[in-house]
Amino acid sequence: MYVMRYTPINLCFRGRWNLIALLATVLFMGFSSCSCLWAAEREQFQIGENAAFMIMPPASRRVKGPTPWVWYAPTLGNRHPSQDEQWMIDRLHAAGIALAGVDVGESYGSPKGVRVYQEFYREMTAKRGCSTKPVLLARSRGGLMLYGWAVSHANCVAGIAGIYPVCNIASYPGIQRAAPAFDLTPNELNDSLAKYNPIDNLQALAMARVPVFHIQGDSDKVVPHEKNSGLLASRYQALGGPVEIEVIPGQGHNMWRGWFESDTLTQFMIKRALGK
């Protein structure tokens, strides 16, 4: 059985953040406020028509040789990453790790988005001096985007971290909504779903022994654990892949700060990015 750890939370701490749980769906659809955080270190550039960013650690923290980095998704304009993730990013920077991403819109892991991701990867590694093996950080629907690239580039991945990541197109956004991103009708996407769905394409990642660590709430109604992280973990473990899921009781798809201040998740990313 794959490792699944239930982590109790501080109820007083949780209560404050449950007041904003009703905003989860709005935030999930990409309407969170624009972040100007890390403006001094945040470099904006283009991958063709797609906006990309890179946030470097302070010069005093940078390592010799290729820059270790975490690849963040989804990136939607300047909205992500946001101030909610400052704690986590500060710790990545303290370890000399950069953060970067590229906006592929609502690609849902489609071939068009994957092609842009590959161009972005080439830019980061060949032109910007970054490591050839980033850690992928998939938040919410960023799971479809990053897994969509990773399953065909397993040897280029140091590890996959997830904050309630979507791993199953049929679960979110659903066949009907996802089909246009793939230039397919809903029936066509349904018939070829196994070709594109992360949960059906884990063999290469497992063979490469890419470590996976997700944190997920057991009350998530938008991205249910049993249809996403739980299902991916059981299949990945069956293929021999190393995977751990930390399940948070009572939490759903929201902006609880525990998602973004998880020492376990952050240490996983740091160790994998630094090759430990």
KEKE-3310 file (N, C-alpha, C; in steps of 0.2 Angstrom, whole numbers, plus 5000, padded with zeros to 4 digits):
npx = (5004:5003:5010:5000:4996:4987:4985:4982:4974:4976:4962:4958:4966:4962:4948:4948:4951:4942:4932:4934:4931:4921:4925:4933:4929:4928:4942:4948:4944:4952:4952:4959:4968:4979:4997:5010:5021:5038:5043:5055:5063:5057:5057:5050:5046:5045:5038:5037:5021:5017:5016:5029:5038:5051:5058:5071:5082:5090:5105:5115:5112:5113:5118:5133:5135:5122:5106:5096:5078:5060:5046:5032:5014:4996:5000:4994:4993:4998:4994:4997:5012:5005:5003:4999:5008:5020:5027:5032:5039:5049:5057:5061:5069:5079:5086:5092:5085:5076:5060:5049:5038:5026:5013:5000:4987:4970:4974:4973:4982:4983:4990:4994:4997:5007:5017:5021:5026:5037:5045:5047:5054:5066:5071:5073:5083:5093:5096:5095:5102:5098:5095:5093:5084:5070:5060:5043:5029:5013:4998:4981:4972:4984:4990:4986:4992:5006:5008:5004:5015:5026:5024:5029:5042:5050:5063:5067:5063:5064:5056:5039:5028:5012:4998:4983:4981:4974:4972:4965:4956:4943:4937:4939:4942:4931:4924:4917:4920:4934:4936:4937:4950:4958:4956:4946:4930:4918:4914:4925:4936:4932:4933:4947:4953:4962:4974:4978:4976:4982:4982:4982:4994:5006:5017:5031:5036:5035:5045:5056:5057:5053:5050:5034:5024:5010:4998:4982:4965:4953:4940:4938:4928:4929:4940:4940:4948:4948:4946:4957:4971:4972:4968:4978:4989:4987:4988:5001:5009:5007:5014:5026:5031:5038:5028:5019:5005:4998:4985:4973:4962:4945:4948:4946:4945:4952:4959:4966:4979:4988:4991:5000:5010:5016:5028:5033:5030:5037:5050:5052:5052:5064:5074:5073:5075:5088:5095:5095)
npy = (4994:5011:5025:5034:5047:5054:5069:5078:5094:5110:5116:5129:5136:5132:5135:5149:5150:5143:5151:5157:5148:5147:5154:5146:5141:5152:5156:5145:5146:5155:5169:5176:5189:5200:5197:5206:5202:5199:5207:5213:5203:5195:5190:5194:5185:5179:5165:5162:5166:5165:5170:5170:5167:5170:5168:5172:5167:5176:5184:5181:5168:5160:5145:5137:5132:5124:5132:5126:5122:5125:5121:5129:5127:5131:5144:5159:5173:5187:5181:5170:5163:5168:5179:5171:5161:5165:5161:5148:5150:5159:5150:5141:5150:5153:5141:5142:5140:5143:5149:5146:5147:5145:5153:5144:5145:5138:5124:5111:5100:5097:5093:5105:5113:5105:5106:5120:5119:5111:5120:5130:5123:5120:5133:5137:5128:5127:5141:5149:5143:5134:5119:5103:5095:5099:5101:5098:5108:5106:5114:5112:5113:5114:5102:5093:5100:5099:5086:5081:5085:5079:5065:5061:5065:5059:5057:5070:5075:5079:5077:5076:5087:5091:5101:5098:5093:5091:5076:5069:5070:5067:5069:5083:5096:5089:5080:5087:5101:5100:5096:5106:5111:5101:5101:5093:5084:5081:5068:5062:5065:5058:5045:5044:5046:5039:5041:5054:5056:5059:5049:5037:5036:5033:5025:5028:5037:5030:5020:5027:5030:5042:5052:5056:5067:5072:5084:5084:5087:5078:5082:5088:5094:5099:5094:5079:5068:5054:5052:5058:5062:5050:5040:5041:5038:5025:5018:5022:5017:5003:5001:5002:5014:5028:5035:5047:5052:5065:5067:5079:5080:5086:5097:5106:5111:5125:5140:5138:5141:5131:5123:5130:5132:5121:5112:5099:5097:5107:5104:5092:5097:5105:5095:5087:5095:5099:5088:5078)
npz = (5000:4996:5004:5015:5025:5038:5044:5058:5062:5069:5077:5080:5072:5060:5059:5057:5044:5037:5036:5024:5015:5006:4995:4987:4975:4966:4967:4962:4949:4944:4948:4958:4966:4958:4960:4966:4972:4976:4966:4963:4961:4951:4935:4920:4905:4888:4880:4865:4861:4874:4891:4903:4919:4931:4946:4955:4968:4982:4978:4987:4991:4980:4971:4965:4949:4939:4941:4954:4953:4955:4946:4943:4943:4941:4930:4928:4920:4931:4942:4949:4956:4972:4985:4995:4995:5000:5011:5008:4997:5001:5009:4999:4992:5002:5002:4990:4978:4963:4957:4944:4930:4916:4907:4901:4899:4900:4898:4902:4901:4888:4871:4865:4876:4882:4872:4873:4886:4884:4876:4885:4895:4888:4887:4900:4904:4894:4891:4902:4912:4921:4931:4924:4929:4936:4951:4951:4955:4957:4958:4961:4946:4940:4941:4930:4920:4923:4925:4913:4905:4911:4910:4898:4899:4909:4913:4915:4927:4944:4955:4960:4967:4975:4978:4982:4969:4952:4944:4936:4922:4919:4932:4935:4923:4919:4905:4895:4897:4895:4882:4871:4873:4869:4856:4852:4850:4864:4864:4856:4864:4876:4871:4868:4881:4889:4883:4886:4900:4916:4926:4919:4913:4919:4919:4914:4923:4935:4931:4931:4944:4950:4963:4972:4980:4988:4995:5002:5005:5014:5012:5000:4988:4975:4969:4971:4983:4982:4968:4962:4969:4977:4969:4959:4967:4971:4959:4955:4965:4962:4951:4955:4959:4969:4981:4991:5001:5009:5019:5024:5037:5036:5028:5012:4995:4996:5003:5014:5025:5029:5018:5011:5019:5023:5030:5028:5014:5008:5012:5005:4992:4992:4995:4985:4974:4976:4974:4984)
capx = (5000:5006:5010:4995:4997:4982:4988:4977:4976:4974:4955:4957:4969:4958:4942:4948:4952:4936:4927:4934:4931:4916:4928:4937:4928:4930:4949:4950:4943:4958:4950:4963:4971:4986:5002:5016:5026:5044:5043:5062:5067:5053:5058:5045:5049:5040:5039:5032:5015:5015:5020:5033:5041:5056:5059:5077:5084:5094:5112:5119:5109:5113:5123:5137:5133:5115:5102:5090:5072:5054:5042:5025:5008:4995:5003:4989:4995:5002:4990:5000:5010:5002:5005:4998:5013:5026:5031:5035:5044:5055:5061:5064:5074:5084:5090:5095:5081:5072:5053:5047:5032:5024:5005:4997:4979:4967:4976:4971:4987:4983:4996:4996:5000:5013:5022:5024:5030:5044:5049:5049:5060:5072:5073:5076:5089:5098:5097:5095:5107:5094:5095:5089:5079:5067:5054:5036:5024:5006:4993:4975:4972:4991:4992:4985:4997:5013:5009:5004:5022:5030:5023:5033:5049:5051:5070:5069:5059:5067:5051:5032:5024:5006:4993:4976:4982:4970:4976:4960:4952:4936:4935:4940:4936:4926:4925:4913:4924:4941:4937:4940:4957:4962:4953:4942:4923:4918:4915:4932:4940:4931:4936:4954:4955:4967:4980:4980:4974:4988:4981:4983:5000:5011:5023:5037:5037:5037:5051:5061:5057:5051:5046:5028:5021:5004:4994:4975:4960:4948:4933:4938:4922:4931:4945:4940:4954:4948:4947:4963:4978:4971:4968:4985:4994:4987:4991:5008:5012:5006:5019:5033:5033:5038:5023:5016:4999:4997:4978:4971:4955:4941:4949:4943:4948:4952:4965:4969:4986:4992:4993:5006:5015:5018:5036:5034:5030:5043:5057:5052:5054:5071:5078:5073:5078:5095:5097:5097)
capy = (5000:5017:5029:5039:5050:5058:5074:5082:5101:5114:5118:5136:5139:5130:5139:5156:5150:5140:5157:5159:5142:5148:5158:5142:5139:5157:5156:5140:5148:5160:5176:5178:5195:5200:5197:5210:5200:5197:5211:5215:5197:5192:5192:5192:5184:5176:5159:5163:5171:5164:5174:5166:5171:5167:5172:5170:5168:5182:5183:5178:5161:5156:5140:5136:5128:5125:5134:5122:5126:5122:5123:5130:5128:5135:5151:5163:5180:5188:5180:5164:5162:5173:5181:5165:5156:5168:5157:5142:5152:5161:5144:5139:5155:5152:5135:5144:5137:5147:5147:5148:5145:5148:5153:5140:5146:5132:5119:5104:5095:5096:5093:5111:5115:5102:5109:5126:5117:5109:5125:5133:5119:5121:5140:5137:5124:5129:5148:5152:5140:5130:5112:5099:5091:5103:5099:5101:5110:5106:5116:5112:5111:5113:5095:5091:5103:5097:5078:5081:5086:5074:5058:5060:5068:5057:5058:5077:5077:5077:5075:5080:5089:5093:5104:5096:5093:5088:5071:5065:5075:5066:5072:5090:5099:5085:5079:5092:5107:5100:5094:5111:5112:5096:5102:5087:5084:5078:5060:5060:5065:5052:5039:5044:5049:5036:5044:5060:5057:5057:5043:5032:5037:5034:5020:5030:5040:5024:5017:5032:5031:5049:5053:5060:5069:5077:5085:5084:5087:5073:5085:5092:5092:5101:5089:5073:5064:5047:5052:5061:5059:5043:5035:5041:5035:5017:5015:5023:5012:4996:5001:5002:5021:5030:5040:5048:5057:5068:5069:5083:5079:5092:5102:5105:5115:5131:5144:5137:5143:5125:5121:5134:5133:5114:5110:5092:5098:5112:5100:5087:5100:5107:5090:5084:5100:5099:5081:5074)
capz = (5000:4996:5011:5016:5031:5040:5048:5062:5061:5074:5075:5080:5066:5054:5059:5054:5037:5034:5034:5016:5010:5000:4989:4984:4968:4963:4967:4958:4942:4942:4949:4963:4965:4955:4965:4964:4977:4973:4960:4961:4958:4946:4928:4915:4898:4883:4876:4859:4864:4881:4896:4908:4924:4935:4953:4957:4975:4982:4975:4992:4992:4974:4971:4960:4944:4937:4947:4955:4952:4956:4941:4947:4939:4935:4930:4925:4921:4937:4948:4952:4963:4975:4992:5000:4995:5001:5016:5005:4992:5005:5011:4993:4990:5007:5000:4983:4973:4960:4955:4937:4926:4910:4906:4895:4899:4902:4893:4905:4899:4881:4867:4864:4882:4883:4867:4876:4892:4882:4874:4892:4898:4884:4888:4907:4905:4889:4890:4908:4917:4927:4931:4919:4933:4941:4954:4948:4960:4954:4963:4958:4940:4937:4940:4923:4915:4924:4924:4905:4902:4915:4908:4892:4900:4916:4915:4916:4933:4950:4959:4959:4973:4973:4983:4980:4962:4948:4941:4932:4918:4920:4938:4934:4923:4915:4897:4891:4897:4893:4875:4867:4874:4865:4849:4851:4853:4870:4862:4854:4870:4880:4868:4869:4887:4892:4880:4889:4907:4920:4930:4914:4910:4925:4918:4913:4929:4939:4929:4932:4951:4951:4969:4971:4987:4987:5001:4999:5010:5013:5011:4994:4983:4968:4967:4977:4984:4979:4961:4960:4972:4980:4963:4956:4971:4971:4953:4954:4969:4959:4946:4958:4960:4976:4982:4998:5001:5016:5019:5030:5039:5036:5023:5005:4990:4999:5004:5021:5025:5030:5011:5008:5025:5025:5031:5024:5007:5006:5013:5000:4986:4993:4995:4978:4969:4978:4973:4991)
cpx = (5004:5006:5005:4995:4991:4985:4983:4979:4973:4967:4954:4960:4965:4951:4942:4948:4946:4931:4928:4934:4926:4919:4932:4936:4930:4938:4951:4949:4948:4956:4954:4966:4978:4991:5008:5022:5032:5045:5050:5065:5063:5054:5053:5048:5043:5043:5034:5027:5013:5019:5023:5036:5047:5058:5065:5078:5089:5101:5116:5118:5110:5119:5127:5134:5126:5111:5096:5083:5066:5049:5035:5020:5002:4998:4998:4990:4999:4999:4993:5007:5008:5005:5004:5004:5020:5030:5035:5040:5050:5059:5064:5070:5080:5088:5093:5091:5076:5065:5052:5041:5030:5016:5003:4990:4976:4968:4974:4976:4986:4989:4999:5000:5007:5019:5025:5028:5037:5048:5051:5055:5066:5075:5076:5082:5095:5100:5098:5098:5104:5095:5091:5084:5075:5062:5048:5032:5017:5001:4986:4975:4979:4993:4991:4990:5004:5013:5008:5011:5026:5030:5027:5040:5051:5058:5072:5066:5063:5062:5045:5029:5017:5002:4987:4976:4976:4974:4971:4955:4945:4933:4934:4944:4930:4927:4923:4918:4931:4942:4940:4947:4961:4960:4949:4934:4923:4918:4921:4937:4939:4933:4943:4957:4961:4974:4982:4979:4980:4988:4982:4989:5006:5017:5030:5040:5039:5043:5057:5062:5057:5047:5040:5026:5016:5001:4987:4971:4955:4941:4933:4932:4924:4935:4945:4946:4954:4948:4953:4969:4977:4972:4975:4990:4994:4989:4998:5012:5012:5012:5026:5035:5033:5033:5020:5011:4998:4989:4976:4964:4951:4942:4947:4948:4948:4958:4967:4976:4991:4994:5000:5011:5017:5025:5037:5035:5036:5049:5057:5055:5062:5075:5079:5076:5086:5099:5099:5092)
cpy = (5006:5021:5034:5041:5055:5063:5079:5089:5104:5117:5125:5139:5137:5134:5146:5155:5146:5146:5159:5153:5143:5151:5153:5141:5145:5158:5151:5142:5153:5167:5179:5185:5195:5201:5201:5208:5198:5201:5212:5209:5194:5194:5189:5191:5180:5170:5159:5168:5170:5167:5169:5170:5167:5171:5169:5171:5174:5180:5179:5170:5157:5151:5140:5131:5129:5127:5129:5126:5122:5125:5123:5130:5127:5142:5155:5170:5181:5185:5174:5164:5168:5174:5175:5161:5159:5164:5152:5145:5156:5156:5141:5143:5154:5146:5136:5141:5143:5144:5150:5144:5148:5148:5149:5140:5139:5126:5112:5099:5093:5096:5100:5114:5112:5104:5115:5124:5115:5115:5129:5129:5120:5128:5140:5133:5126:5136:5151:5149:5136:5123:5108:5095:5095:5099:5102:5102:5111:5108:5116:5109:5111:5106:5092:5094:5100:5089:5077:5081:5080:5067:5056:5063:5066:5058:5065:5079:5074:5075:5079:5081:5092:5096:5103:5096:5089:5082:5067:5070:5074:5069:5080:5092:5096:5085:5085:5099:5106:5099:5100:5112:5107:5096:5095:5088:5080:5070:5058:5060:5059:5046:5038:5046:5046:5038:5050:5061:5055:5051:5037:5032:5037:5029:5023:5034:5035:5021:5021:5033:5038:5050:5058:5061:5074:5078:5087:5084:5081:5075:5089:5089:5094:5096:5083:5069:5057:5046:5055:5058:5052:5038:5035:5037:5027:5014:5016:5018:5005:4996:5002:5009:5024:5036:5041:5053:5059:5070:5073:5082:5086:5097:5100:5109:5122:5135:5144:5137:5137:5122:5124:5135:5126:5113:5104:5093:5102:5108:5095:5091:5102:5101:5087:5089:5101:5093:5077:5068)
cpz = (5000:5003:5011:5023:5033:5045:5052:5061:5067:5073:5075:5074:5060:5054:5056:5047:5033:5033:5027:5012:5005:4994:4985:4977:4964:4962:4962:4950:4939:4943:4955:4961:4962:4960:4962:4969:4973:4967:4958:4958:4953:4939:4924:4908:4894:4880:4870:4862:4871:4886:4901:4913:4927:4941:4955:4965:4976:4980:4980:4993:4985:4974:4965:4955:4942:4942:4948:4955:4953:4950:4943:4941:4943:4936:4925:4925:4927:4943:4952:4951:4966:4982:4997:5000:4997:5006:5013:5000:4995:5007:5005:4991:4995:5005:4993:4977:4970:4959:4948:4935:4920:4909:4900:4895:4902:4898:4895:4903:4892:4877:4866:4870:4883:4878:4870:4882:4889:4879:4880:4895:4895:4886:4895:4907:4900:4889:4897:4914:4922:4926:4926:4922:4938:4945:4952:4954:4957:4959:4959:4951:4936:4937:4933:4919:4916:4923:4916:4902:4905:4912:4902:4893:4907:4918:4916:4923:4939:4955:4958:4966:4971:4979:4980:4972:4958:4944:4936:4928:4918:4926:4938:4928:4920:4908:4893:4891:4894:4886:4871:4867:4870:4858:4847:4853:4860:4869:4860:4860:4875:4877:4868:4875:4890:4889:4883:4897:4911:4924:4926:4911:4914:4924:4918:4919:4934:4938:4931:4940:4953:4958:4969:4979:4986:4994:4998:5005:5009:5012:5005:4989:4976:4965:4972:4977:4981:4972:4958:4963:4974:4974:4960:4960:4971:4965:4952:4959:4966:4954:4948:4960:4967:4977:4989:4997:5008:5016:5025:5031:5039:5032:5016:5001:4992:5000:5011:5021:5026:5023:5009:5013:5027:5024:5027:5017:5005:5007:5007:4993:4987:4992:4988:4973:4970:4976:4979:4991)
residu = (MET:TYR:VAL:MET:ARG:TYR:THR:PRO:ILE:ASN:LEU:CYS:PHE:ARG:GLY:ARG:TRP:ASN:LEU:ILE:ALA:LEU:LEU:ALA:THR:VAL:LEU:PHE:MET:GLY:PHE:SER:SER:CYS:SER:CYS:LEU:TRP:ALA:ALA:GLU:ARG:GLU:GLN:PHE:GLN:ILE:GLY:GLU:ASN:ALA:ALA:PHE:MET:ILE:MET:PRO:PRO:ALA:SER:ARG:ARG:VAL:LYS:GLY:PRO:THR:PRO:TRP:VAL:TRP:TYR:ALA:PRO:THR:LEU:GLY:ASN:ARG:HIS:PRO:SER:GLN:ASP:GLU:GLN:TRP:MET:ILE:ASP:ARG:LEU:HIS:ALA:ALA:GLY:ILE:ALA:LEU:ALA:GLY:VAL:ASP:VAL:GLY:GLU:SER:TYR:GLY:SER:PRO:LYS:GLY:VAL:ARG:VAL:TYR:GLN:GLU:PHE:TYR:ARG:GLU:MET:THR:ALA:LYS:ARG:GLY:CYS:SER:THR:LYS:PRO:VAL:LEU:LEU:ALA:ARG:SER:ARG:GLY:GLY:LEU:MET:LEU:TYR:GLY:TRP:ALA:VAL:SER:HIS:ALA:ASN:CYS:VAL:ALA:GLY:ILE:ALA:GLY:ILE:TYR:PRO:VAL:CYS:ASN:ILE:ALA:SER:TYR:PRO:GLY:ILE:GLN:ARG:ALA:ALA:PRO:ALA:PHE:ASP:LEU:THR:PRO:ASN:GLU:LEU:ASN:ASP:SER:LEU:ALA:LYS:TYR:ASN:PRO:ILE:ASP:ASN:LEU:GLN:ALA:LEU:ALA:MET:ALA:ARG:VAL:PRO:VAL:PHE:HIS:ILE:GLN:GLY:ASP:SER:ASP:LYS:VAL:VAL:PRO:HIS:GLU:LYS:ASN:SER:GLY:LEU:LEU:ALA:SER:ARG:TYR:GLN:ALA:LEU:GLY:GLY:PRO:VAL:GLU:ILE:GLU:VAL:ILE:PRO:GLY:GLN:GLY:HIS:ASN:MET:TRP:ARG:GLY:TRP:PHE:GLU:SER:ASP:THR:LEU:THR:GLN:PHE:MET:ILE:LYS:ARG:ALA:LEU:GLY:LYS)
# end
